[in-house]
Amino acid sequence: MMDDLRRIERTAEMNDTKISAKGVQVFYGDTHAIKDVDVQIGDKTVTAFIGPSGCGKSTFLRCLNRMNDTIDICRVQGSITMDGQDIYDPRVDPVQLRAKVGMVFQKPNPFPKSIYDNVAYGPKIHGLAQTKADMDVIVEASLRRAAIWNEVKDRLDAPGTGLSGGQQQRLCIARAVATAPEVLLMDEPCSALDPIATAQIEELIDELRQQFSVVIVTHSMQQAARVSQKTAFFHLGNLVEFNDTDQIFTNPQDPRTESYITGRIG
Amino acid sequence: MADTTNMGAPAPHRISLTERSPAVARRKRKDLILQGFGLLAIFIAFAVMFLLFASLIRTGHTAFVQTHVTLDVYVDPAEIPLDGLPRGGFQDVVTNALIAKLPSADEDSERRAVRNIISNGAQFYLRDRVVADPSLIGQTISIKVPVSDAYDQLHKGSISRDTPEALRRVNDEGIAWFDELIADGAISKPLNFSLITNADSRFPELAGLRGALVGSFWALLTCFVIAFPTGIGAAIYLEEFAPKNKVSDLIEVNINNLAAVPSVVFGLLALAVFLNYLGMPRSAPFVGGLTLALMTMPTIIIATRAALKAVPPSIREAALGVGASKQQVVFQHVLPLAMPGILTGTIIGLAQALGETAPLLLIGMNAFITSAASTPFEAATALPTQIFIWADSPERGFVSRTSAAILVLLTFLIFMNGIAIYLRSKFERRW
């Protein structure tokens, strides 16, 4: 393993840790959904969470922007820090946190409003634009970053729900990046899309890595292999293995990981 | 003993696709019976509805026209002096004009009998015109006034000329005069706008629904202003903010029970609390509206909660995901999407309230009131209570007016439900 120079380079090029989770436990009522998970998510890196259905990968993802707070029976223990600050500190406002940690969901869910208003909503509620001109700049930059500007620039007033599935998902990505986040969480962003739209989103994820730390939950191991630098394998609420992506797919350390990637479990 | 393992298992047999087995035939028959019952039920429902409308239209249609007589009235300055307005001998002036049209009538002895042909309210038609334009005094003007109920019914055929004179409300002499008027071309039967523009009256030919319509309007307005914000507020709190525990369960059960409480109970409550304890005015549409609001609120709460629940969670997640607060999620995303459903529920609740009679009877909205209320605090009737009053009145004219009033009420209900259906289909979203 020491002789794999390419991988050592990749690890070295990984920037500082953006999010660090230690001993995270999640309970839904009496169900122990996440068991003692430690994970370090690097800055400007794509980290993929893979695992069979119900293994807790989405639950863990939702801990990172405190979306689980909205579920009454959900309890989170352990520590999750972002840039060294505990995000579960009582002084942290989840609303501010979610501006810094954007999220893209499994099913494209644009608001039933115009394309412009979809993107402008986040900056508006966080007061990021003082004037209409500022807002126009933010909206255009966000739509460009989500690689959808050229398709929608002539119909910004059209409803976002009228776009195709892949365009809707890119609009949702534009909406998420409009609040100037540092981390982007993506919960199976391609599972409701056709292969062409999926390819576009994957390409986009690779570009987004220039600016954001991206965490993606995926069912598709090929997708994880294509877009991510780091991969975490979850099984039954445990983090089984967390390593460089090529390491996970070529030389898994844990027999359960090997069974999963070769299709024997899940 | 060797075959015991296979015991109980059915022998495999081939199923034919064309030949009907008894089991398939039985299943098919059951399907047909179910379909038959469904069709029968729909047929019965439509037949009953058809009967209802047919009978209402049959008795009510005559109330939509009103027999009038056109008279050339000399506004005699001796009877109606300018400085005496609005008082004056209007009745005599109108009667004189009628007698002038009837050469066979003896001016002195039969004056009273002749006057019975026209409505008691005819003088007021003349008075209103003269008061509006006093320069008419001394001139001869043509006015069109309603005939009295008995002659109206005679003209509409409800009183048969073949009935023996002693059993009829109009005598042979009166019929003869009336026929003279018909021959003269003075009798006409225009659309009865006074059914909508007049308030209630002792005389059926003058009685209209204006007081009831205005009373119902004030009551519904009060009901809406109170029940809509409170109902939506309660529903939003219960659905979006309240912790789910025993207390909220108890509240939910009670709201559902409240929706099922008979309306007369709300009327008794209003009588005891609003009128007797708080001393609010009797018969006032405002109190009626408060009572109806108590009944409508559970309907609005239940409809609003259903509409809020129907907003897909993905929209809430999307808004939360960009950092909207709970309040922003509810008021900027969920509520606008739930609005069509909320409005539909509200309109249906108001339509229920419009037809509600019992609570209004208990707070005295069945009083005899001959003017339309100009504020919600004046005494008034409402559409259903007006129907109740008229249904109790023995005159022929009120029988047809009762049916006509029911048709007016049903028109409003159909109209309101139509709006609800329109809103639902126009704004219905699919995700």
Interface residues (C-beta under 8 A of the other chain):
Chain A: N65 M67 T70 D72 V95 Q96 L97 R98 A99 G102 M103 V104 F105 K107 N109 P110 F111 P112 Y121 G122 I125 H126 C172 R175 A176 A178 T179
Chain B: P243 K244 P312 S314 I315 R316 E317 A318 A319 L320 G321 V322 G323 A324 S325 Q328 H333 L337 R429
